[in-house]
Every structure is written in C-alpha cells, then in structure tokens.
Amino acid sequence: MKNRIVTFSQAAKTEILDAFNLKVDQATGYLIDGQGKIVSSPDGDPVEGRHFAGLKKGSLEIIKSDINSLIKLSDTL
C-alpha cells in the first residue's frame, strides 16, 4: 500500500488540530499538545502554527510547510 499524505487548507486547520488534541499556543505561536508541550517535526524542530502543513497518514508526524520538510517528506513516499 502506498503512503498517502493529507494536507489541510487554512480554513480547516483549527478543526483538524482540534481532532488531534493540538492547538496553537497564543503566547508563542507554536503547536502544542493537550498537556501544553510544544510539538516537534520529525527533525526535532518546534512547529509554528502558521507552518503546519498536515499530518502523515497513520501517525501524528507533523509536517511543516517549509521546502526542506516537504523534500524530506517526498523522499519517504
């Protein structure tokens, strides 16, 4: 089975983040989980809410919208 990537429009971002118990911390702008811990990308960098590009299927692997993250993601598909 081929891996699929699902990405979300800006309008759907809050709804999708809510579904995974994630939100954007108003003080820092970073994505945080239900315990208030900053969420990291696969490379360990904290993810700003404005850079949220989606989630990898079958995981809570957060994908950032920068070119390096998207290239790394494409290499795994």
For each residue, the residues with C-beta under 8 A, 3 or more apart:
1:
2: 77
3: 56 57 76 77
4: 57
5: 54 56 57 63 73 77
6: 54 55 57
7: 53 54 63
8: 12 13 16 52 54
9: 12 13
10: 13
11:
12: 8 9 15 16
13: 8 9 10 16 17 49 52
14: 17 18 23
15: 12 18 19
16: 8 12 13 19 20 55
17: 13 14 20 22 23 24 31 49 52
18: 14 15 21 22 23
19: 15 16
20: 16 17 55 60
21: 18 33 34
22: 17 18 31 32 33 34 39
23: 14 17 18 31 32
24: 17 29 30 31 32 49
25: 28 29 30 31 32 36 38 49
26: 29
27:
28: 25 38
29: 24 25 26 48 49 50
30: 24 25 38 39 46 47 48 49
31: 17 22 23 24 25 38 39 46 47 48 49 52 62
32: 22 23 24 25 36 37 38 39
33: 21 22 36 37 39
34: 21 22
35:
36: 25 32 33
37: 32 33
38: 25 28 30 31 32 46 47
39: 22 30 31 32 33 46 47 62
40: 43 44 45 46 47 62
41: 44 45 46 47 62 63 64 69
42: 61 62 69 72
43: 40 69 72
44: 40 41
45: 40 41 64
46: 30 31 38 39 40 41
47: 30 31 38 39 40 41 51 52 62 64
48: 29 30 31 51 52
49: 13 17 24 25 29 30 31 52
50: 29
51: 47 48 64 65 66
52: 8 13 17 31 47 48 49 62 63 64 65
53: 7 63 64 65 69 70
54: 5 6 7 8 63
55: 6 16 20 59 60 61 62 63
56: 3 5 59 61 63 73
57: 3 4 5 6
58:
59: 55 56
60: 20 55
61: 42 55 56
62: 31 39 40 41 42 47 52 55
63: 5 7 41 52 53 54 55 56 69 70 73
64: 41 45 47 51 52 53 69
65: 51 52 53 69 70
66: 51 69 70
67: 70 71
68: 71 72
69: 41 42 43 53 63 64 65 66 72 73
70: 53 63 65 66 67 73 74
71: 67 68 74 75
72: 42 43 68 69 75 76
73: 5 56 63 69 70 76 77
74: 70 71 77
75: 71 72
76: 3 72 73
77: 2 3 5 73 74
